[in-house]
Amino acid sequence: MERLTVALLLGLAAPRAASVDVNESGKKYQLPITQPAVIDNCFYRDMRYFPTMLLVLPSHEESLVACQQRCITVEGCRYISWWGTGHCVLSGADAYLVEDVFAMAGPVHCTPVLASCRERPDSSFPGATGIESAKAWPSGYVPFPMECWPRSGSVLKHCGKEEVIQDVSSGLVGACQNMEQLTVPLYETCHSLCSKKNFCSIYVENQTGCFIGEMTAGLNCFSPLRNPEAAYHAGRLMHGAVRVLQDLRDTQVFGLTQVFLERDCPGNPRSSCVEYCRLSCYSSLQCNFWQYYLGSGCWVDEGNVLHPLTNAQLRRGWDVAIAGEYIQHFCPGLGWTPAKEWTMTARDTICSKSSKVKELSHVSSVLGCQAQAQRNEDCGKTTFTNGTACFCLRPGGLCEREHFIGFDLYERKDLVEAVQPAAHASLFKAPEGLGAFHVEITLRGVSYERIVASKSASDELRRSFALDVAEATGVSSSSVWNDQGDTREVSLARSSGNEGDDSLSIKFNMQLPGHGSADTVTRDLNSITFQAGLRDSVQAAAPDSITGPVEVFTAFGDQEPGIPFSRVWIPLLLGVLVCSAVVFCFIYGLQRHGPNGICMDEDFNCRDPLDGFCDTDSGDEKMRSPKSLRQKRWFPGCTKDKLGQGPQGL
């Protein structure tokens, strides 16, 4: 555990970087050596863009937004740098980020997805120096490892999205070294323990117990020298998602660690072993580079590659590297989501019948085949087609490639794109200045059709989701209502995404919490705890509706919704009842006492309660006891000299 703690502090909190100084008017600036803090998913703290635009003077602006507005009016302006004193400078497309204490830097326009989580470098990356490498990225900045992962300070948060990408049935052998044995508590499994640890990449459960690989991709997992107990449960676990930044074929990256030898790998080195190597890197959050060297084996990054990558850290034209990738791990977050892209990986190639191949219906184009494969639950990330016949590889299957003229092989890669919001919810943050919000939450991986097929399940979920919202934001459940005005319920609908996608749309309105703000509502409805609560509600009410990893995306409307009638007429009715009671008491008092007091005869002392009250039934005043008070009526003929004074007159 001490080794793990030290590695976390030294290797992840401050990734190693190549220090590079640049000059401007005698002042030194340094490329970032640690990951900068991000503000509003757009601006970097303690950073500035360098160089500034020629012939454009600095200005004084009251805020970051005002500095952005000035950039919009200046032709060629792409980036801004702003200081708390109001100092605002502008930079063009050739600028890159450098450290500058108290400065904040960002693009001319903010987008839902942080630039470093959606951009890719051009073909000039990596460059001869850190500066040249930074210039190869559209925003002039090389993203740090784990930059697109939620954090609490310097600690990585739990993403809540895990996927078993390899198991025993698809070639995983539980023979890895450097595994740690754990005691499995009651109601837990080896899989569940691994899924709760961000850096657990592999788990093995056999007759001896439960073993996990943490801070490693697994070492010598195919070694015949170990002869371990047969693993009856084992899996490689990918936390979050992965997107490919660059292909590294014919290139050797220095600083990688060999995790298995080619001679130990069961299967074809050009297909099965390459796939095993790729999955080894995808399952380890430390790994940003992987390569397969023909005749050698699999090499992956375990946090030893300097940042940013430069030409000094690699060798080009090395044809032994038959496969490899520069990747980025990310956790799907606010306003962005994984997307899919099909890439041709080989011409005149198919997967052999021994590779778990599934035949799909005939299509009229390559795009039609890819669309079918993406919708089909029995298809993984590999397809091959000639434009009419269409085949896919089942999940977990490995493609044993065969030469076959006319067919091309395609693989689906994970990208990042902004969520396309529904028409009524176009914002990724709750707008300021509203007393109520319209919210739409999309659950991907949940089938709307399967939920509405059961009335009891759909009714239960409408109420459960409303309770989840109330609990997360701190409002009462009656402050959550659906589009029909029913309180304590939400509306369920089919998502407006692509046809064939399994997704559920949750629509509701809610009032602003009494001591909250738009920012707190945004935070609460995007918290991991709230998202886990939604998943648990679906699991409890309609487990059959879950068709894959459940991903949660939240959007807000820009207009304030109307308050439901039920929340208006109840207070109104109470007000009417109170007013009616006051009027009744007033009229009743007039009937008993009149506006001027109680009529009394001059011949007796009305100050004594036993003397009675005036009765004017017959026009004559006569004695009545207090018991006959209910019989008394006001007689308008009473004069001022017959009025009682004060409470003693009773």
Solvent accessible surface area in square Angstrom, and as a share of the most:
residue,aa,sasa,rsa
1,M,159,0.71
2,E,145,0.65
3,R,182,0.66
4,L,26,0.13
5,T,68,0.39
6,V,79,0.45
7,A,33,0.26
8,L,64,0.32
9,L,112,0.55
10,L,124,0.62
11,G,35,0.34
12,L,24,0.12
13,A,40,0.31
14,A,43,0.33
15,P,14,0.09
16,R,133,0.48
17,A,25,0.20
18,A,29,0.23
19,S,74,0.48
20,V,32,0.18
21,D,77,0.40
22,V,13,0.07
23,N,94,0.48
24,E,51,0.23
25,S,121,0.78
26,G,73,0.70
27,K,109,0.46
28,K,143,0.61
29,Y,12,0.05
30,Q,52,0.23
31,L,6,0.03
32,P,12,0.08
33,I,68,0.35
34,T,58,0.34
35,Q,42,0.19
36,P,13,0.08
37,A,57,0.45
38,V,53,0.31
39,I,34,0.17
40,D,94,0.49
41,N,52,0.27
42,C,7,0.04
43,F,10,0.04
44,Y,11,0.04
45,R,115,0.42
46,D,58,0.30
47,M,5,0.02
48,R,14,0.05
49,Y,4,0.02
50,F,20,0.08
51,P,47,0.29
52,T,42,0.25
53,M,38,0.17
54,L,159,0.79
55,L,183,0.91
56,V,40,0.23
57,L,145,0.72
58,P,67,0.42
59,S,31,0.20
60,H,123,0.55
61,E,34,0.15
62,E,142,0.64
63,S,44,0.28
64,L,23,0.12
65,V,88,0.51
66,A,31,0.24
67,C,0,0.00
68,Q,16,0.07
69,Q,99,0.44
70,R,54,0.20
71,C,1,0.01
72,I,83,0.42
73,T,111,0.65
74,V,37,0.21
75,E,169,0.76
76,G,50,0.48
77,C,11,0.07
78,R,99,0.36
79,Y,6,0.02
80,I,0,0.00
81,S,0,0.00
82,W,26,0.09
83,W,37,0.13
84,G,61,0.59
85,T,110,0.64
86,G,3,0.03
87,H,77,0.34
88,C,0,0.00
89,V,12,0.07
90,L,4,0.02
91,S,0,0.00
92,G,11,0.11
93,A,65,0.50
94,D,90,0.47
95,A,2,0.02
96,Y,11,0.04
97,L,2,0.01
98,V,0,0.00
99,E,55,0.25
100,D,19,0.10
101,V,95,0.55
102,F,160,0.67
103,A,0,0.00
104,M,33,0.15
105,A,0,0.00
106,G,1,0.01
107,P,31,0.20
108,V,24,0.14
109,H,110,0.49
110,C,62,0.37
111,T,56,0.33
112,P,45,0.28
113,V,3,0.02
114,L,10,0.05
115,A,18,0.14
116,S,1,0.01
117,C,3,0.02
118,R,88,0.32
119,E,19,0.09
120,R,85,0.31
121,P,16,0.10
122,D,77,0.40
123,S,111,0.72
124,S,68,0.44
125,F,1,0.00
126,P,4,0.02
127,G,8,0.07
128,A,71,0.55
129,T,66,0.38
130,G,2,0.02
131,I,29,0.14
132,E,81,0.36
133,S,0,0.00
134,A,5,0.04
135,K,95,0.40
136,A,3,0.03
137,W,5,0.02
138,P,65,0.41
139,S,10,0.06
140,G,3,0.03
141,Y,5,0.02
142,V,8,0.04
143,P,5,0.03
144,F,2,0.01
145,P,35,0.22
146,M,3,0.02
147,E,11,0.05
148,C,7,0.04
149,W,9,0.03
150,P,45,0.28
151,R,63,0.23
152,S,67,0.43
153,G,74,0.71
154,S,71,0.46
155,V,102,0.59
156,L,21,0.11
157,K,85,0.36
158,H,66,0.29
159,C,8,0.05
160,G,20,0.20
161,K,23,0.10
162,E,44,0.20
163,E,58,0.26
164,V,56,0.32
165,I,28,0.14
166,Q,4,0.02
167,D,54,0.28
168,V,71,0.41
169,S,85,0.55
170,S,11,0.07
171,G,23,0.22
172,L,6,0.03
173,V,60,0.35
174,G,12,0.11
175,A,2,0.02
176,C,5,0.03
177,Q,59,0.26
178,N,82,0.42
179,M,40,0.18
180,E,72,0.32
181,Q,97,0.43
182,L,40,0.20
183,T,125,0.73
184,V,51,0.29
185,P,71,0.44
186,L,143,0.71
187,Y,202,0.77
188,E,46,0.21
189,T,74,0.43
190,C,0,0.00
191,H,74,0.33
192,S,31,0.20
193,L,26,0.13
194,C,0,0.00
195,S,19,0.12
196,K,122,0.52
197,K,70,0.30
198,N,21,0.11
199,F,20,0.08
200,C,0,0.00
201,S,0,0.00
202,I,0,0.00
203,Y,16,0.06
204,V,4,0.02
205,E,38,0.17
206,N,11,0.06
207,Q,146,0.65
208,T,81,0.47
209,G,22,0.21
210,C,3,0.02
211,F,43,0.18
212,I,0,0.00
213,G,0,0.00
214,E,33,0.15
215,M,16,0.07
216,T,8,0.05
217,A,1,0.00
218,G,2,0.02
219,L,53,0.26
220,N,40,0.20
221,C,5,0.03
222,F,21,0.09
223,S,13,0.08
224,P,100,0.63
225,L,165,0.82
226,R,106,0.39
227,N,130,0.67
228,P,53,0.33
229,E,86,0.38
230,A,82,0.64
231,A,23,0.18
232,Y,124,0.47
233,H,104,0.47
234,A,7,0.05
235,G,0,0.00
236,R,9,0.03
237,L,0,0.00
238,M,5,0.02
239,H,2,0.01
240,G,0,0.00
241,A,3,0.03
242,V,4,0.02
243,R,1,0.00
244,V,22,0.13
245,L,9,0.05
246,Q,35,0.16
247,D,76,0.39
248,L,6,0.03
249,R,133,0.48
250,D,72,0.37
251,T,15,0.09
252,Q,34,0.15
253,V,3,0.02
254,F,92,0.38
255,G,40,0.38
256,L,19,0.09
257,T,42,0.25
258,Q,45,0.20
259,V,3,0.02
260,F,5,0.02
261,L,50,0.25
262,E,36,0.16
263,R,202,0.74
264,D,27,0.14
265,C,12,0.07
266,P,67,0.42
267,G,49,0.47
268,N,61,0.31
269,P,42,0.27
270,R,146,0.53
271,S,11,0.07
272,S,3,0.02
273,C,1,0.00
274,V,25,0.14
275,E,40,0.18
276,Y,15,0.06
277,C,0,0.00
278,R,37,0.14
279,L,13,0.06
280,S,2,0.02
281,C,0,0.00
282,Y,15,0.06
283,S,1,0.01
284,S,4,0.02
285,L,2,0.01
286,Q,22,0.10
287,C,0,0.00
288,N,16,0.08
289,F,12,0.05
290,W,7,0.02
291,Q,0,0.00
292,Y,0,0.00
293,Y,8,0.03
294,L,66,0.33
295,G,63,0.60
296,S,36,0.23
297,G,0,0.00
298,C,0,0.00
299,W,68,0.24
300,V,0,0.00
301,D,3,0.01
302,E,43,0.19
303,G,38,0.37
304,N,75,0.38
305,V,19,0.11
306,L,68,0.34
307,H,19,0.08
308,P,6,0.04
309,L,6,0.03
310,T,13,0.07
311,N,60,0.31
312,A,86,0.66
313,Q,20,0.09
314,L,14,0.07
315,R,110,0.40
316,R,127,0.46
317,G,69,0.66
318,W,58,0.20
319,D,108,0.56
320,V,51,0.29
321,A,0,0.00
322,I,36,0.18
323,A,14,0.11
324,G,3,0.03
325,E,11,0.05
326,Y,15,0.06
327,I,1,0.01
328,Q,8,0.03
329,H,1,0.01
330,F,0,0.00
331,C,9,0.05
332,P,26,0.16
333,G,28,0.27
334,L,50,0.25
335,G,2,0.02
336,W,18,0.06
337,T,1,0.01
338,P,15,0.09
339,A,14,0.11
340,K,79,0.33
341,E,78,0.35
342,W,44,0.15
343,T,55,0.32
344,M,67,0.30
345,T,41,0.24
346,A,19,0.15
347,R,166,0.61
348,D,47,0.24
349,T,15,0.08
350,I,27,0.14
351,C,3,0.02
352,S,13,0.08
353,K,196,0.83
354,S,97,0.63
355,S,4,0.02
356,K,88,0.37
357,V,39,0.23
358,K,43,0.18
359,E,111,0.50
360,L,15,0.07
361,S,71,0.46
362,H,144,0.64
363,V,22,0.13
364,S,109,0.71
365,S,48,0.31
366,V,46,0.26
367,L,137,0.68
368,G,25,0.24
369,C,0,0.00
370,Q,14,0.06
371,A,41,0.32
372,Q,41,0.18
373,A,0,0.00
374,Q,73,0.33
375,R,123,0.45
376,N,48,0.25
377,E,107,0.48
378,D,65,0.34
379,C,11,0.07
380,G,10,0.10
381,K,62,0.26
382,T,15,0.09
383,T,0,0.00
384,F,8,0.03
385,T,2,0.01
386,N,69,0.36
387,G,13,0.13
388,T,78,0.45
389,A,20,0.15
390,C,1,0.01
391,F,44,0.19
392,C,0,0.00
393,L,8,0.04
394,R,91,0.33
395,P,78,0.49
396,G,36,0.34
397,G,13,0.13
398,L,27,0.13
399,C,19,0.11
400,E,52,0.23
401,R,104,0.38
402,E,85,0.38
403,H,140,0.62
404,F,103,0.43
405,I,136,0.69
406,G,43,0.41
407,F,23,0.10
408,D,25,0.13
409,L,1,0.01
410,Y,21,0.08
411,E,40,0.18
412,R,36,0.13
413,K,39,0.16
414,D,17,0.09
415,L,27,0.13
416,V,14,0.08
417,E,84,0.38
418,A,33,0.25
419,V,19,0.11
420,Q,148,0.66
421,P,50,0.31
422,A,28,0.22
423,A,101,0.78
424,H,135,0.60
425,A,0,0.00
426,S,52,0.33
427,L,60,0.30
428,F,37,0.15
429,K,88,0.37
430,A,7,0.05
431,P,27,0.17
432,E,121,0.54
433,G,82,0.78
434,L,36,0.18
435,G,39,0.37
436,A,0,0.00
437,F,1,0.00
438,H,23,0.10
439,V,0,0.00
440,E,9,0.04
441,I,1,0.00
442,T,30,0.18
443,L,0,0.00
444,R,75,0.28
445,G,12,0.11
446,V,0,0.00
447,S,5,0.03
448,Y,39,0.15
449,E,87,0.39
450,R,118,0.43
451,I,0,0.00
452,V,60,0.35
453,A,87,0.68
454,S,44,0.28
455,K,154,0.65
456,S,85,0.55
457,A,9,0.07
458,S,5,0.03
459,D,36,0.19
460,E,75,0.34
461,L,0,0.00
462,R,61,0.22
463,R,120,0.44
464,S,28,0.18
465,F,1,0.00
466,A,1,0.00
467,L,106,0.53
468,D,25,0.13
469,V,1,0.00
470,A,10,0.08
471,E,148,0.66
472,A,31,0.24
473,T,11,0.07
474,G,65,0.63
475,V,19,0.11
476,S,64,0.41
477,S,25,0.16
478,S,23,0.15
479,S,9,0.06
480,V,0,0.00
481,W,6,0.02
482,N,7,0.03
483,D,77,0.40
484,Q,135,0.60
485,G,22,0.21
486,D,71,0.37
487,T,32,0.19
488,R,129,0.47
489,E,49,0.22
490,V,0,0.00
491,S,17,0.11
492,L,17,0.08
493,A,27,0.21
494,R,145,0.53
495,S,19,0.13
496,S,89,0.58
497,G,44,0.42
498,N,114,0.58
499,E,162,0.73
500,G,44,0.42
501,D,63,0.33
502,D,50,0.26
503,S,10,0.06
504,L,0,0.00
505,S,7,0.04
506,I,1,0.01
507,K,47,0.20
508,F,0,0.00
509,N,9,0.05
510,M,0,0.00
511,Q,48,0.21
512,L,59,0.30
513,P,16,0.10
514,G,81,0.77
515,H,200,0.89
516,G,25,0.24
517,S,45,0.29
518,A,5,0.04
519,D,92,0.48
520,T,40,0.23
521,V,1,0.00
522,T,12,0.07
523,R,152,0.55
524,D,22,0.12
525,L,0,0.00
526,N,33,0.17
527,S,37,0.24
528,I,55,0.28
529,T,113,0.66
530,F,7,0.03
531,Q,28,0.12
532,A,38,0.29
533,G,23,0.22
534,L,1,0.01
535,R,45,0.16
536,D,94,0.49
537,S,16,0.10
538,V,0,0.00
539,Q,102,0.45
540,A,83,0.65
541,A,19,0.15
542,A,11,0.09
543,P,66,0.41
544,D,113,0.58
545,S,1,0.01
546,I,51,0.26
547,T,37,0.21
548,G,29,0.28
549,P,67,0.42
550,V,14,0.08
551,E,27,0.12
552,V,11,0.06
553,F,11,0.04
554,T,5,0.03
555,A,9,0.07
556,F,0,0.00
557,G,2,0.02
558,D,78,0.41
559,Q,133,0.59
560,E,88,0.39
561,P,25,0.16
562,G,61,0.59
563,I,72,0.36
564,P,8,0.05
565,F,148,0.62
566,S,35,0.22
567,R,73,0.27
568,V,72,0.41
569,W,101,0.35
570,I,83,0.42
571,P,77,0.49
572,L,114,0.57
573,L,85,0.42
574,L,105,0.52
575,G,34,0.32
576,V,80,0.46
577,L,103,0.51
578,V,95,0.55
579,C,82,0.49
580,S,60,0.39
581,A,54,0.42
582,V,95,0.54
583,V,83,0.48
584,F,138,0.58
585,C,85,0.51
586,F,134,0.56
587,I,87,0.44
588,Y,106,0.40
589,G,26,0.25
590,L,65,0.32
591,Q,108,0.48
592,R,63,0.23
593,H,50,0.23
594,G,11,0.11
595,P,102,0.64
596,N,96,0.49
597,G,21,0.21
598,I,16,0.08
599,C,4,0.03
600,M,18,0.08
601,D,35,0.18
602,E,116,0.52
603,D,131,0.68
604,F,43,0.18
605,N,87,0.45
606,C,9,0.06
607,R,138,0.50
608,D,57,0.29
609,P,67,0.42
610,L,148,0.73
611,D,31,0.16
612,G,2,0.02
613,F,13,0.06
614,C,4,0.02
615,D,3,0.02
616,T,22,0.13
617,D,74,0.38
618,S,76,0.49
619,G,50,0.48
620,D,97,0.50
621,E,53,0.24
622,K,90,0.38
623,M,98,0.44
624,R,79,0.29
625,S,56,0.36
626,P,58,0.36
627,K,175,0.74
628,S,16,0.11
629,L,51,0.25
630,R,198,0.72
631,Q,87,0.39
632,K,19,0.08
633,R,145,0.53
634,W,71,0.25
635,F,82,0.34
636,P,107,0.67
637,G,45,0.43
638,C,22,0.13
639,T,71,0.41
640,K,178,0.75
641,D,96,0.50
642,K,60,0.26
643,L,32,0.16
644,G,15,0.14
645,Q,118,0.53
646,G,56,0.53
647,P,116,0.73
648,Q,122,0.54
649,G,4,0.04
650,L,92,0.46
